[in-house]
């Protein structure tokens, strides 16, 4: 998910997407620990997407103050 797409989401949608990505990350990491997944770069991509979402949420929080 690109930064532009993240900024277009509402705060509620952003939080829901972030929770879903965290669940997906946990599932991928667990599956990778049991047996190697085909594309381990997915783990890094999801982590970065979660970080982008968290950054956007924090920026919105600071703008409200």
Buried (B, 14 or more C-beta within 10 A) or exposed (E): BEEEEBEEBEEEEBEEBBEEBBEBBEEBBEEEEEEEBEEEEBBEEBBEBBEBBEEBBEEEEEEEE
